[in-house]
Amino acid sequence: MAGSSSRPASPIHTKVRSIPASAEANACYRLCENIPDEGGYVACQAHCDRDIDRCFDTAYSPYRSGYGYGYQWWTYPGATYGAQGIFGQAITIVPQKKLVVAVISNWPAATSSGSRGDTREVVMKIAGSLK
């Protein structure tokens, strides 16, 4: 997918130029790792080398309703969004509360959907405590 590409990641719209296909394929494979059911995981990986957009759609719909992805940014349920890194690094933005939470972490594994969910829960509790 070299060249010019655009993909909406509501509420963020981005334009990315000249992303190497291998970088997008790597991102696709990482997304597939988070799919809880084996059939969905296999279907997602089948798209990584052929159709990156379909990979992202497969990875986050219908498996995780309310979640979306576009060029290193994630959208979450409740009109929040953020960036995720390995070993628990994360930035979450909650515009309605004018809140930005940056997490510096050192999980024992590079990815963990359980720990990621725990982090999101803490961020939403912080957001809920603000007026």
N, C-alpha and C positions, 0 to 999 in steps of 0.2 A: 504494500500500500504506500509506496513512495509517492511523493508529489503533494498536492494540496488536498486537504481533507477537512471537513467540518462535521461535527456531530453535537447536537444539543445535549446538554447535561443540566437541565433545568434545576435551579434558577440561573445557572451559569451557562453562557454560550461562548464557545471558544473556536478559534480557527488555528489549526496546527499545520505547519508546512514541513514536508520532507522528514517524516518520522520513518526510520528504517523499519521495514516489515518485520525483521527479527525482534526488535524491541516491542512492537505491538503483539507479536506472537508470544513472547515471554510474559507480557502482562495478561494475555488471554489465559495461558496455562495457570498463572497464579490465581486468577479468578475461579477457574474450574476447581481448584483445590478446596474452595469453600462450599461447594455444593454437597449437601448432606446425603443425597441418595445416589447410589452407584450408577444407576441408569442415566441420570441427569449429568453426572460427572463424565461418563463416557461420551454422551452426546455433545457436551460442551467441548471436550478436547478434539472431537472430530472436526469442529469448525475452526480451530485455532490457526491452522495453516491455510485454510481456504477462504474464510470470510470472517474477518475480525469483528465487524459490527454484529454479525449474527452470534458470535461467541459471547459478546457482552450482553446481548439480549437474552441468550440462553442462560447465562450465569445468574442473572438477577431478575428474571421473570419466567415463570411464576414462583420461583423458589423463595424469593425475598420481596414480598410486596412492599412497595413504597421506597425501595432502594434503587439507585441508578448510578451510572458511572460514565465519565467522559474525561479523557485526557488527564489522568492523575487526580481528578476531583470526584468525590462521591456525594450523592444526594441521599438524605435519610428521611424517614417519615417525619412529619411535623415541620416541614420547611426549614430543615437544618442541613448543613453540608460541611464537608471537610476533606482532609487529606490523610492518608494512612501510610505509614512506613513499616518496615520490618521491626521485629522485637518490641512491638507496642508503641512505637512513635506515632503520634497523631496530633492533628489540629482539628478542632470542631468549632464551627461558627453557628451561633444561634442569633440571627439578625433581629428577631422580635425583642430579644432581651439585651441587645447590644453586647453580646458575650462572645469572647474568643477563649477557648481552652486549649493550651498546648501541653501535650503529655510527652515527657521524656521518660523512657522506660527501658528495661533490660529483661524481657521475658526469657525464659530458658529455651524457647523455640522461636523461630523466625515468625511463624504465624500461629494464631490460636483463635478460632471463632468464638470460643467460650470466653476467653479473656477480653477479646474485642467487645463482645456484648456487655461484659461487666464494666468496661471503661465507658461505654456509651450510656449505661444506666447511671453511673456516677455523674457524668456530664449533665444528663437530663434532670437529675436531682438538684444539681447546682442551679441549672436554669429555672427549675420550678420554684426554688427558694427566692429568686429575685422578683422584685415588683416591676 
